Every structure is written in C-alpha cells, then in structure tokens.
Amino acid sequence: MKIGFFTDSYRPYTSGVVRSIETFTNELHRLGHQVYIFAPQYKDCEKEPGVFRYASVPSPTNQDFSLPIPISLKARPLVKKLGLDIIHVHSPFLMGRLGARLARLERIP
C-alpha cells in the first residue's frame, strides 16, 4: 500500500509524535509498504526521500518547533501522482487538516 502521513512535527524536531512516525514508517517499510511523509520545513533540515516539506515559521513559544503553513497548490496533484491508498493524519491541526481535506476530496480513507 501507499500511505501518506500528514504531521505538524517531524525531524529534526524530537517528540513522541516524531518517534511514533519513525516507528510506523520503519515497520510499514519492513512489511513492503510505501510511506510518504508530509511535514513542515525546518531550518537546516536535509532532504529525505519520500518526505515532502511545507513552508513553515518558527513557533513563537518554542523556536525549535516549526508551524507549517499547509497551503499549497501542489499538494492535491502530488497526492494524485503518488496514488495514495491511505491518508493518516497525526494531528487535528494544520497539516492534519490539509491531509483530511485531501482525503475527502480524493476519496481516500
């Protein structure tokens, strides 16, 4: 299966959510699935295969955390191009709302 994870936090930021995404991704890869991660852009983060970054701004309360700006004309075409079978949102906010909206529009569970 092709699975899309939409998250408000990802590497290099460290949190339980990030660790959970890493664990899910590793296990799903081990089982033969393809995983794509839609996450905020962080200063000085390296490109990773299968990780799509969205413009973001530093959080006013935690400069280590970036708040994604989940507005992109490329998101829907990218989801179509990847042929996602499942969209999983790891947050009810920002990127999670984008993932939920794309899932509804594309009729992806």
Phi and psi restraints in degrees (range 20) as a CNS / XPLOR table:
assign (resid 1 and name C) (resid 2 and name N)
       (resid 2 and name CA) (resid 2 and name C) 1.0 -107.5 20.0 2
assign (resid 2 and name N) (resid 2 and name CA)
       (resid 2 and name C) (resid 3 and name N) 1.0 118.1 20.0 2
assign (resid 2 and name C) (resid 3 and name N)
       (resid 3 and name CA) (resid 3 and name C) 1.0 -119.3 20.0 2
assign (resid 3 and name N) (resid 3 and name CA)
       (resid 3 and name C) (resid 4 and name N) 1.0 132.5 20.0 2
assign (resid 3 and name C) (resid 4 and name N)
       (resid 4 and name CA) (resid 4 and name C) 1.0 -109.1 20.0 2
assign (resid 4 and name N) (resid 4 and name CA)
       (resid 4 and name C) (resid 5 and name N) 1.0 123.9 20.0 2
assign (resid 4 and name C) (resid 5 and name N)
       (resid 5 and name CA) (resid 5 and name C) 1.0 -101.5 20.0 2
assign (resid 5 and name N) (resid 5 and name CA)
       (resid 5 and name C) (resid 6 and name N) 1.0 126.1 20.0 2
assign (resid 5 and name C) (resid 6 and name N)
       (resid 6 and name CA) (resid 6 and name C) 1.0 -109.7 20.0 2
assign (resid 6 and name N) (resid 6 and name CA)
       (resid 6 and name C) (resid 7 and name N) 1.0 122.8 20.0 2
assign (resid 6 and name C) (resid 7 and name N)
       (resid 7 and name CA) (resid 7 and name C) 1.0 -142.1 20.0 2
assign (resid 7 and name N) (resid 7 and name CA)
       (resid 7 and name C) (resid 8 and name N) 1.0 146.6 20.0 2
assign (resid 7 and name C) (resid 8 and name N)
       (resid 8 and name CA) (resid 8 and name C) 1.0 -85.8 20.0 2
assign (resid 8 and name N) (resid 8 and name CA)
       (resid 8 and name C) (resid 9 and name N) 1.0 -9.3 20.0 2
assign (resid 8 and name C) (resid 9 and name N)
       (resid 9 and name CA) (resid 9 and name C) 1.0 -141.8 20.0 2
assign (resid 9 and name N) (resid 9 and name CA)
       (resid 9 and name C) (resid 10 and name N) 1.0 138.1 20.0 2
assign (resid 9 and name C) (resid 10 and name N)
       (resid 10 and name CA) (resid 10 and name C) 1.0 -159.3 20.0 2
assign (resid 10 and name N) (resid 10 and name CA)
       (resid 10 and name C) (resid 11 and name N) 1.0 170.9 20.0 2
assign (resid 10 and name C) (resid 11 and name N)
       (resid 11 and name CA) (resid 11 and name C) 1.0 -48.4 20.0 2
assign (resid 11 and name N) (resid 11 and name CA)
       (resid 11 and name C) (resid 12 and name N) 1.0 143.2 20.0 2
assign (resid 11 and name C) (resid 12 and name N)
       (resid 12 and name CA) (resid 12 and name C) 1.0 -84.9 20.0 2
assign (resid 12 and name N) (resid 12 and name CA)
       (resid 12 and name C) (resid 13 and name N) 1.0 -2.7 20.0 2
assign (resid 12 and name C) (resid 13 and name N)
       (resid 13 and name CA) (resid 13 and name C) 1.0 -63.6 20.0 2
assign (resid 13 and name N) (resid 13 and name CA)
       (resid 13 and name C) (resid 14 and name N) 1.0 146.1 20.0 2
assign (resid 13 and name C) (resid 14 and name N)
       (resid 14 and name CA) (resid 14 and name C) 1.0 -116.1 20.0 2
assign (resid 14 and name N) (resid 14 and name CA)
       (resid 14 and name C) (resid 15 and name N) 1.0 127.5 20.0 2
assign (resid 14 and name C) (resid 15 and name N)
       (resid 15 and name CA) (resid 15 and name C) 1.0 -163.9 20.0 2
assign (resid 15 and name N) (resid 15 and name CA)
       (resid 15 and name C) (resid 16 and name N) 1.0 173.3 20.0 2
assign (resid 15 and name C) (resid 16 and name N)
       (resid 16 and name CA) (resid 16 and name C) 1.0 -63.3 20.0 2
assign (resid 16 and name N) (resid 16 and name CA)
       (resid 16 and name C) (resid 17 and name N) 1.0 -36.7 20.0 2
assign (resid 16 and name C) (resid 17 and name N)
       (resid 17 and name CA) (resid 17 and name C) 1.0 -63.9 20.0 2
assign (resid 17 and name N) (resid 17 and name CA)
       (resid 17 and name C) (resid 18 and name N) 1.0 -45.3 20.0 2
assign (resid 17 and name C) (resid 18 and name N)
       (resid 18 and name CA) (resid 18 and name C) 1.0 -61.7 20.0 2
assign (resid 18 and name N) (resid 18 and name CA)
       (resid 18 and name C) (resid 19 and name N) 1.0 -45.1 20.0 2
assign (resid 18 and name C) (resid 19 and name N)
       (resid 19 and name CA) (resid 19 and name C) 1.0 -61.9 20.0 2
assign (resid 19 and name N) (resid 19 and name CA)
       (resid 19 and name C) (resid 20 and name N) 1.0 -40.7 20.0 2
assign (resid 19 and name C) (resid 20 and name N)
       (resid 20 and name CA) (resid 20 and name C) 1.0 -62.0 20.0 2
assign (resid 20 and name N) (resid 20 and name CA)
       (resid 20 and name C) (resid 21 and name N) 1.0 -44.3 20.0 2
assign (resid 20 and name C) (resid 21 and name N)
       (resid 21 and name CA) (resid 21 and name C) 1.0 -62.7 20.0 2
assign (resid 21 and name N) (resid 21 and name CA)
       (resid 21 and name C) (resid 22 and name N) 1.0 -42.2 20.0 2
assign (resid 21 and name C) (resid 22 and name N)
       (resid 22 and name CA) (resid 22 and name C) 1.0 -61.2 20.0 2
assign (resid 22 and name N) (resid 22 and name CA)
       (resid 22 and name C) (resid 23 and name N) 1.0 -43.7 20.0 2
assign (resid 22 and name C) (resid 23 and name N)
       (resid 23 and name CA) (resid 23 and name C) 1.0 -65.0 20.0 2
assign (resid 23 and name N) (resid 23 and name CA)
       (resid 23 and name C) (resid 24 and name N) 1.0 -48.8 20.0 2
assign (resid 23 and name C) (resid 24 and name N)
       (resid 24 and name CA) (resid 24 and name C) 1.0 -57.4 20.0 2
assign (resid 24 and name N) (resid 24 and name CA)
       (resid 24 and name C) (resid 25 and name N) 1.0 -46.6 20.0 2
assign (resid 24 and name C) (resid 25 and name N)
       (resid 25 and name CA) (resid 25 and name C) 1.0 -61.1 20.0 2
assign (resid 25 and name N) (resid 25 and name CA)
       (resid 25 and name C) (resid 26 and name N) 1.0 -47.6 20.0 2
assign (resid 25 and name C) (resid 26 and name N)
       (resid 26 and name CA) (resid 26 and name C) 1.0 -60.3 20.0 2
assign (resid 26 and name N) (resid 26 and name CA)
       (resid 26 and name C) (resid 27 and name N) 1.0 -45.2 20.0 2
assign (resid 26 and name C) (resid 27 and name N)
       (resid 27 and name CA) (resid 27 and name C) 1.0 -68.8 20.0 2
assign (resid 27 and name N) (resid 27 and name CA)
       (resid 27 and name C) (resid 28 and name N) 1.0 -40.4 20.0 2
assign (resid 27 and name C) (resid 28 and name N)
       (resid 28 and name CA) (resid 28 and name C) 1.0 -65.7 20.0 2
assign (resid 28 and name N) (resid 28 and name CA)
       (resid 28 and name C) (resid 29 and name N) 1.0 -39.5 20.0 2
assign (resid 28 and name C) (resid 29 and name N)
       (resid 29 and name CA) (resid 29 and name C) 1.0 -61.3 20.0 2
assign (resid 29 and name N) (resid 29 and name CA)
       (resid 29 and name C) (resid 30 and name N) 1.0 -43.3 20.0 2
assign (resid 29 and name C) (resid 30 and name N)
       (resid 30 and name CA) (resid 30 and name C) 1.0 -59.4 20.0 2
assign (resid 30 and name N) (resid 30 and name CA)
       (resid 30 and name C) (resid 31 and name N) 1.0 -33.0 20.0 2
assign (resid 30 and name C) (resid 31 and name N)
       (resid 31 and name CA) (resid 31 and name C) 1.0 -85.0 20.0 2
assign (resid 31 and name N) (resid 31 and name CA)
       (resid 31 and name C) (resid 32 and name N) 1.0 0.3 20.0 2
assign (resid 31 and name C) (resid 32 and name N)
       (resid 32 and name CA) (resid 32 and name C) 1.0 95.6 20.0 2
assign (resid 32 and name N) (resid 32 and name CA)
       (resid 32 and name C) (resid 33 and name N) 1.0 8.9 20.0 2
assign (resid 32 and name C) (resid 33 and name N)
       (resid 33 and name CA) (resid 33 and name C) 1.0 -88.8 20.0 2
assign (resid 33 and name N) (resid 33 and name CA)
       (resid 33 and name C) (resid 34 and name N) 1.0 158.5 20.0 2
assign (resid 33 and name C) (resid 34 and name N)
       (resid 34 and name CA) (resid 34 and name C) 1.0 -102.6 20.0 2
assign (resid 34 and name N) (resid 34 and name CA)
       (resid 34 and name C) (resid 35 and name N) 1.0 133.0 20.0 2
assign (resid 34 and name C) (resid 35 and name N)
       (resid 35 and name CA) (resid 35 and name C) 1.0 -122.6 20.0 2
assign (resid 35 and name N) (resid 35 and name CA)
       (resid 35 and name C) (resid 36 and name N) 1.0 132.5 20.0 2
assign (resid 35 and name C) (resid 36 and name N)
       (resid 36 and name CA) (resid 36 and name C) 1.0 -120.7 20.0 2
assign (resid 36 and name N) (resid 36 and name CA)
       (resid 36 and name C) (resid 37 and name N) 1.0 136.2 20.0 2
assign (resid 36 and name C) (resid 37 and name N)
       (resid 37 and name CA) (resid 37 and name C) 1.0 -116.0 20.0 2
assign (resid 37 and name N) (resid 37 and name CA)
       (resid 37 and name C) (resid 38 and name N) 1.0 128.4 20.0 2
assign (resid 37 and name C) (resid 38 and name N)
       (resid 38 and name CA) (resid 38 and name C) 1.0 -109.7 20.0 2
assign (resid 38 and name N) (resid 38 and name CA)
       (resid 38 and name C) (resid 39 and name N) 1.0 113.6 20.0 2
assign (resid 38 and name C) (resid 39 and name N)
       (resid 39 and name CA) (resid 39 and name C) 1.0 -145.2 20.0 2
assign (resid 39 and name N) (resid 39 and name CA)
       (resid 39 and name C) (resid 40 and name N) 1.0 168.0 20.0 2
assign (resid 39 and name C) (resid 40 and name N)
       (resid 40 and name CA) (resid 40 and name C) 1.0 -72.2 20.0 2
assign (resid 40 and name N) (resid 40 and name CA)
       (resid 40 and name C) (resid 41 and name N) 1.0 154.2 20.0 2
assign (resid 40 and name C) (resid 41 and name N)
       (resid 41 and name CA) (resid 41 and name C) 1.0 -81.5 20.0 2
assign (resid 41 and name N) (resid 41 and name CA)
       (resid 41 and name C) (resid 42 and name N) 1.0 134.8 20.0 2
assign (resid 41 and name C) (resid 42 and name N)
       (resid 42 and name CA) (resid 42 and name C) 1.0 -116.0 20.0 2
assign (resid 42 and name N) (resid 42 and name CA)
       (resid 42 and name C) (resid 43 and name N) 1.0 151.5 20.0 2
assign (resid 42 and name C) (resid 43 and name N)
       (resid 43 and name CA) (resid 43 and name C) 1.0 -61.0 20.0 2
assign (resid 43 and name N) (resid 43 and name CA)
       (resid 43 and name C) (resid 44 and name N) 1.0 133.8 20.0 2
assign (resid 43 and name C) (resid 44 and name N)
       (resid 44 and name CA) (resid 44 and name C) 1.0 64.9 20.0 2
assign (resid 44 and name N) (resid 44 and name CA)
       (resid 44 and name C) (resid 45 and name N) 1.0 22.4 20.0 2
assign (resid 44 and name C) (resid 45 and name N)
       (resid 45 and name CA) (resid 45 and name C) 1.0 -88.5 20.0 2
assign (resid 45 and name N) (resid 45 and name CA)
       (resid 45 and name C) (resid 46 and name N) 1.0 143.9 20.0 2
assign (resid 45 and name C) (resid 46 and name N)
       (resid 46 and name CA) (resid 46 and name C) 1.0 -84.0 20.0 2
assign (resid 46 and name N) (resid 46 and name CA)
       (resid 46 and name C) (resid 47 and name N) 1.0 152.5 20.0 2
assign (resid 46 and name C) (resid 47 and name N)
       (resid 47 and name CA) (resid 47 and name C) 1.0 -69.1 20.0 2
assign (resid 47 and name N) (resid 47 and name CA)
       (resid 47 and name C) (resid 48 and name N) 1.0 141.5 20.0 2
assign (resid 47 and name C) (resid 48 and name N)
       (resid 48 and name CA) (resid 48 and name C) 1.0 -129.6 20.0 2
assign (resid 48 and name N) (resid 48 and name CA)
       (resid 48 and name C) (resid 49 and name N) 1.0 140.1 20.0 2
assign (resid 48 and name C) (resid 49 and name N)
       (resid 49 and name CA) (resid 49 and name C) 1.0 -61.1 20.0 2
assign (resid 49 and name N) (resid 49 and name CA)
       (resid 49 and name C) (resid 50 and name N) 1.0 136.6 20.0 2
assign (resid 49 and name C) (resid 50 and name N)
       (resid 50 and name CA) (resid 50 and name C) 1.0 79.3 20.0 2
assign (resid 50 and name N) (resid 50 and name CA)
       (resid 50 and name C) (resid 51 and name N) 1.0 4.3 20.0 2
assign (resid 50 and name C) (resid 51 and name N)
       (resid 51 and name CA) (resid 51 and name C) 1.0 -112.9 20.0 2
assign (resid 51 and name N) (resid 51 and name CA)
       (resid 51 and name C) (resid 52 and name N) 1.0 122.3 20.0 2
assign (resid 51 and name C) (resid 52 and name N)
       (resid 52 and name CA) (resid 52 and name C) 1.0 -110.1 20.0 2
assign (resid 52 and name N) (resid 52 and name CA)
       (resid 52 and name C) (resid 53 and name N) 1.0 119.8 20.0 2
assign (resid 52 and name C) (resid 53 and name N)
       (resid 53 and name CA) (resid 53 and name C) 1.0 -98.9 20.0 2
assign (resid 53 and name N) (resid 53 and name CA)
       (resid 53 and name C) (resid 54 and name N) 1.0 144.5 20.0 2
assign (resid 53 and name C) (resid 54 and name N)
       (resid 54 and name CA) (resid 54 and name C) 1.0 -116.9 20.0 2
assign (resid 54 and name N) (resid 54 and name CA)
       (resid 54 and name C) (resid 55 and name N) 1.0 145.0 20.0 2
assign (resid 54 and name C) (resid 55 and name N)
       (resid 55 and name CA) (resid 55 and name C) 1.0 -49.1 20.0 2
assign (resid 55 and name N) (resid 55 and name CA)
       (resid 55 and name C) (resid 56 and name N) 1.0 145.0 20.0 2
assign (resid 55 and name C) (resid 56 and name N)
       (resid 56 and name CA) (resid 56 and name C) 1.0 -151.9 20.0 2
assign (resid 56 and name N) (resid 56 and name CA)
       (resid 56 and name C) (resid 57 and name N) 1.0 167.5 20.0 2
assign (resid 56 and name C) (resid 57 and name N)
       (resid 57 and name CA) (resid 57 and name C) 1.0 -128.7 20.0 2
assign (resid 57 and name N) (resid 57 and name CA)
       (resid 57 and name C) (resid 58 and name N) 1.0 149.2 20.0 2
assign (resid 57 and name C) (resid 58 and name N)
       (resid 58 and name CA) (resid 58 and name C) 1.0 -62.4 20.0 2
assign (resid 58 and name N) (resid 58 and name CA)
       (resid 58 and name C) (resid 59 and name N) 1.0 140.6 20.0 2
assign (resid 58 and name C) (resid 59 and name N)
       (resid 59 and name CA) (resid 59 and name C) 1.0 -66.0 20.0 2
assign (resid 59 and name N) (resid 59 and name CA)
       (resid 59 and name C) (resid 60 and name N) 1.0 136.7 20.0 2
assign (resid 59 and name C) (resid 60 and name N)
       (resid 60 and name CA) (resid 60 and name C) 1.0 -67.0 20.0 2
assign (resid 60 and name N) (resid 60 and name CA)
       (resid 60 and name C) (resid 61 and name N) 1.0 -22.0 20.0 2
assign (resid 60 and name C) (resid 61 and name N)
       (resid 61 and name CA) (resid 61 and name C) 1.0 -99.6 20.0 2
assign (resid 61 and name N) (resid 61 and name CA)
       (resid 61 and name C) (resid 62 and name N) 1.0 -14.5 20.0 2
assign (resid 61 and name C) (resid 62 and name N)
       (resid 62 and name CA) (resid 62 and name C) 1.0 -150.8 20.0 2
assign (resid 62 and name N) (resid 62 and name CA)
       (resid 62 and name C) (resid 63 and name N) 1.0 99.2 20.0 2
assign (resid 62 and name C) (resid 63 and name N)
       (resid 63 and name CA) (resid 63 and name C) 1.0 -64.5 20.0 2
assign (resid 63 and name N) (resid 63 and name CA)
       (resid 63 and name C) (resid 64 and name N) 1.0 -16.4 20.0 2
assign (resid 63 and name C) (resid 64 and name N)
       (resid 64 and name CA) (resid 64 and name C) 1.0 -78.8 20.0 2
assign (resid 64 and name N) (resid 64 and name CA)
       (resid 64 and name C) (resid 65 and name N) 1.0 -16.3 20.0 2
assign (resid 64 and name C) (resid 65 and name N)
       (resid 65 and name CA) (resid 65 and name C) 1.0 -104.0 20.0 2
assign (resid 65 and name N) (resid 65 and name CA)
       (resid 65 and name C) (resid 66 and name N) 1.0 137.4 20.0 2
assign (resid 65 and name C) (resid 66 and name N)
       (resid 66 and name CA) (resid 66 and name C) 1.0 -108.4 20.0 2
assign (resid 66 and name N) (resid 66 and name CA)
       (resid 66 and name C) (resid 67 and name N) 1.0 138.9 20.0 2
assign (resid 66 and name C) (resid 67 and name N)
       (resid 67 and name CA) (resid 67 and name C) 1.0 -98.3 20.0 2
assign (resid 67 and name N) (resid 67 and name CA)
       (resid 67 and name C) (resid 68 and name N) 1.0 115.7 20.0 2
assign (resid 67 and name C) (resid 68 and name N)
       (resid 68 and name CA) (resid 68 and name C) 1.0 -71.0 20.0 2
assign (resid 68 and name N) (resid 68 and name CA)
       (resid 68 and name C) (resid 69 and name N) 1.0 150.6 20.0 2
assign (resid 68 and name C) (resid 69 and name N)
       (resid 69 and name CA) (resid 69 and name C) 1.0 -107.3 20.0 2
assign (resid 69 and name N) (resid 69 and name CA)
       (resid 69 and name C) (resid 70 and name N) 1.0 93.9 20.0 2
assign (resid 69 and name C) (resid 70 and name N)
       (resid 70 and name CA) (resid 70 and name C) 1.0 -80.7 20.0 2
assign (resid 70 and name N) (resid 70 and name CA)
       (resid 70 and name C) (resid 71 and name N) 1.0 55.7 20.0 2
assign (resid 70 and name C) (resid 71 and name N)
       (resid 71 and name CA) (resid 71 and name C) 1.0 -123.2 20.0 2
assign (resid 71 and name N) (resid 71 and name CA)
       (resid 71 and name C) (resid 72 and name N) 1.0 117.5 20.0 2
assign (resid 71 and name C) (resid 72 and name N)
       (resid 72 and name CA) (resid 72 and name C) 1.0 -157.8 20.0 2
assign (resid 72 and name N) (resid 72 and name CA)
       (resid 72 and name C) (resid 73 and name N) 1.0 131.0 20.0 2
assign (resid 72 and name C) (resid 73 and name N)
       (resid 73 and name CA) (resid 73 and name C) 1.0 -74.9 20.0 2
assign (resid 73 and name N) (resid 73 and name CA)
       (resid 73 and name C) (resid 74 and name N) 1.0 -11.9 20.0 2
assign (resid 73 and name C) (resid 74 and name N)
       (resid 74 and name CA) (resid 74 and name C) 1.0 -90.5 20.0 2
assign (resid 74 and name N) (resid 74 and name CA)
       (resid 74 and name C) (resid 75 and name N) 1.0 -14.1 20.0 2
assign (resid 74 and name C) (resid 75 and name N)
       (resid 75 and name CA) (resid 75 and name C) 1.0 -63.3 20.0 2
assign (resid 75 and name N) (resid 75 and name CA)
       (resid 75 and name C) (resid 76 and name N) 1.0 -51.6 20.0 2
assign (resid 75 and name C) (resid 76 and name N)
       (resid 76 and name CA) (resid 76 and name C) 1.0 -64.2 20.0 2
assign (resid 76 and name N) (resid 76 and name CA)
       (resid 76 and name C) (resid 77 and name N) 1.0 -47.6 20.0 2
assign (resid 76 and name C) (resid 77 and name N)
       (resid 77 and name CA) (resid 77 and name C) 1.0 -59.8 20.0 2
assign (resid 77 and name N) (resid 77 and name CA)
       (resid 77 and name C) (resid 78 and name N) 1.0 -35.1 20.0 2
assign (resid 77 and name C) (resid 78 and name N)
       (resid 78 and name CA) (resid 78 and name C) 1.0 -65.6 20.0 2
assign (resid 78 and name N) (resid 78 and name CA)
       (resid 78 and name C) (resid 79 and name N) 1.0 -43.8 20.0 2
assign (resid 78 and name C) (resid 79 and name N)
       (resid 79 and name CA) (resid 79 and name C) 1.0 -60.4 20.0 2
assign (resid 79 and name N) (resid 79 and name CA)
       (resid 79 and name C) (resid 80 and name N) 1.0 -42.0 20.0 2
assign (resid 79 and name C) (resid 80 and name N)
       (resid 80 and name CA) (resid 80 and name C) 1.0 -63.4 20.0 2
assign (resid 80 and name N) (resid 80 and name CA)
       (resid 80 and name C) (resid 81 and name N) 1.0 -46.9 20.0 2
assign (resid 80 and name C) (resid 81 and name N)
       (resid 81 and name CA) (resid 81 and name C) 1.0 -60.8 20.0 2
assign (resid 81 and name N) (resid 81 and name CA)
       (resid 81 and name C) (resid 82 and name N) 1.0 -40.9 20.0 2
assign (resid 81 and name C) (resid 82 and name N)
       (resid 82 and name CA) (resid 82 and name C) 1.0 -70.4 20.0 2
assign (resid 82 and name N) (resid 82 and name CA)
       (resid 82 and name C) (resid 83 and name N) 1.0 -23.1 20.0 2
assign (resid 82 and name C) (resid 83 and name N)
       (resid 83 and name CA) (resid 83 and name C) 1.0 66.3 20.0 2
assign (resid 83 and name N) (resid 83 and name CA)
       (resid 83 and name C) (resid 84 and name N) 1.0 43.6 20.0 2
assign (resid 83 and name C) (resid 84 and name N)
       (resid 84 and name CA) (resid 84 and name C) 1.0 -59.4 20.0 2
assign (resid 84 and name N) (resid 84 and name CA)
       (resid 84 and name C) (resid 85 and name N) 1.0 137.4 20.0 2
assign (resid 84 and name C) (resid 85 and name N)
       (resid 85 and name CA) (resid 85 and name C) 1.0 -92.5 20.0 2
assign (resid 85 and name N) (resid 85 and name CA)
       (resid 85 and name C) (resid 86 and name N) 1.0 -29.7 20.0 2
assign (resid 85 and name C) (resid 86 and name N)
       (resid 86 and name CA) (resid 86 and name C) 1.0 -141.8 20.0 2
assign (resid 86 and name N) (resid 86 and name CA)
       (resid 86 and name C) (resid 87 and name N) 1.0 140.2 20.0 2
assign (resid 86 and name C) (resid 87 and name N)
       (resid 87 and name CA) (resid 87 and name C) 1.0 -116.6 20.0 2
assign (resid 87 and name N) (resid 87 and name CA)
       (resid 87 and name C) (resid 88 and name N) 1.0 125.5 20.0 2
assign (resid 87 and name C) (resid 88 and name N)
       (resid 88 and name CA) (resid 88 and name C) 1.0 -118.1 20.0 2
assign (resid 88 and name N) (resid 88 and name CA)
       (resid 88 and name C) (resid 89 and name N) 1.0 124.4 20.0 2
assign (resid 88 and name C) (resid 89 and name N)
       (resid 89 and name CA) (resid 89 and name C) 1.0 -100.7 20.0 2
assign (resid 89 and name N) (resid 89 and name CA)
       (resid 89 and name C) (resid 90 and name N) 1.0 134.7 20.0 2
assign (resid 89 and name C) (resid 90 and name N)
       (resid 90 and name CA) (resid 90 and name C) 1.0 -100.0 20.0 2
assign (resid 90 and name N) (resid 90 and name CA)
       (resid 90 and name C) (resid 91 and name N) 1.0 11.6 20.0 2
assign (resid 90 and name C) (resid 91 and name N)
       (resid 91 and name CA) (resid 91 and name C) 1.0 -161.8 20.0 2
assign (resid 91 and name N) (resid 91 and name CA)
       (resid 91 and name C) (resid 92 and name N) 1.0 144.7 20.0 2
assign (resid 91 and name C) (resid 92 and name N)
       (resid 92 and name CA) (resid 92 and name C) 1.0 -83.3 20.0 2
assign (resid 92 and name N) (resid 92 and name CA)
       (resid 92 and name C) (resid 93 and name N) 1.0 2.5 20.0 2
assign (resid 92 and name C) (resid 93 and name N)
       (resid 93 and name CA) (resid 93 and name C) 1.0 -108.6 20.0 2
assign (resid 93 and name N) (resid 93 and name CA)
       (resid 93 and name C) (resid 94 and name N) 1.0 176.0 20.0 2
assign (resid 93 and name C) (resid 94 and name N)
       (resid 94 and name CA) (resid 94 and name C) 1.0 22.7 20.0 2
assign (resid 94 and name N) (resid 94 and name CA)
       (resid 94 and name C) (resid 95 and name N) 1.0 -94.1 20.0 2
assign (resid 94 and name C) (resid 95 and name N)
       (resid 95 and name CA) (resid 95 and name C) 1.0 -65.3 20.0 2
assign (resid 95 and name N) (resid 95 and name CA)
       (resid 95 and name C) (resid 96 and name N) 1.0 -32.3 20.0 2
assign (resid 95 and name C) (resid 96 and name N)
       (resid 96 and name CA) (resid 96 and name C) 1.0 -62.5 20.0 2
assign (resid 96 and name N) (resid 96 and name CA)
       (resid 96 and name C) (resid 97 and name N) 1.0 -40.9 20.0 2
assign (resid 96 and name C) (resid 97 and name N)
       (resid 97 and name CA) (resid 97 and name C) 1.0 -65.9 20.0 2
assign (resid 97 and name N) (resid 97 and name CA)
       (resid 97 and name C) (resid 98 and name N) 1.0 -39.2 20.0 2
assign (resid 97 and name C) (resid 98 and name N)
       (resid 98 and name CA) (resid 98 and name C) 1.0 -62.1 20.0 2
assign (resid 98 and name N) (resid 98 and name CA)
       (resid 98 and name C) (resid 99 and name N) 1.0 -47.3 20.0 2
assign (resid 98 and name C) (resid 99 and name N)
       (resid 99 and name CA) (resid 99 and name C) 1.0 -60.4 20.0 2
assign (resid 99 and name N) (resid 99 and name CA)
       (resid 99 and name C) (resid 100 and name N) 1.0 -43.6 20.0 2
assign (resid 99 and name C) (resid 100 and name N)
       (resid 100 and name CA) (resid 100 and name C) 1.0 -64.3 20.0 2
assign (resid 100 and name N) (resid 100 and name CA)
       (resid 100 and name C) (resid 101 and name N) 1.0 -41.1 20.0 2
assign (resid 100 and name C) (resid 101 and name N)
       (resid 101 and name CA) (resid 101 and name C) 1.0 -65.2 20.0 2
assign (resid 101 and name N) (resid 101 and name CA)
       (resid 101 and name C) (resid 102 and name N) 1.0 -44.0 20.0 2
assign (resid 101 and name C) (resid 102 and name N)
       (resid 102 and name CA) (resid 102 and name C) 1.0 -64.4 20.0 2
assign (resid 102 and name N) (resid 102 and name CA)
       (resid 102 and name C) (resid 103 and name N) 1.0 -38.0 20.0 2
assign (resid 102 and name C) (resid 103 and name N)
       (resid 103 and name CA) (resid 103 and name C) 1.0 -61.5 20.0 2
assign (resid 103 and name N) (resid 103 and name CA)
       (resid 103 and name C) (resid 104 and name N) 1.0 -44.4 20.0 2
assign (resid 103 and name C) (resid 104 and name N)
       (resid 104 and name CA) (resid 104 and name C) 1.0 -63.5 20.0 2
assign (resid 104 and name N) (resid 104 and name CA)
       (resid 104 and name C) (resid 105 and name N) 1.0 -48.0 20.0 2
assign (resid 104 and name C) (resid 105 and name N)
       (resid 105 and name CA) (resid 105 and name C) 1.0 -61.9 20.0 2
assign (resid 105 and name N) (resid 105 and name CA)
       (resid 105 and name C) (resid 106 and name N) 1.0 -38.8 20.0 2
assign (resid 105 and name C) (resid 106 and name N)
       (resid 106 and name CA) (resid 106 and name C) 1.0 -96.4 20.0 2
assign (resid 106 and name N) (resid 106 and name CA)
       (resid 106 and name C) (resid 107 and name N) 1.0 1.5 20.0 2
assign (resid 106 and name C) (resid 107 and name N)
       (resid 107 and name CA) (resid 107 and name C) 1.0 55.9 20.0 2
assign (resid 107 and name N) (resid 107 and name CA)
       (resid 107 and name C) (resid 108 and name N) 1.0 48.7 20.0 2
assign (resid 107 and name C) (resid 108 and name N)
       (resid 108 and name CA) (resid 108 and name C) 1.0 -109.0 20.0 2
assign (resid 108 and name N) (resid 108 and name CA)
       (resid 108 and name C) (resid 109 and name N) 1.0 128.1 20.0 2
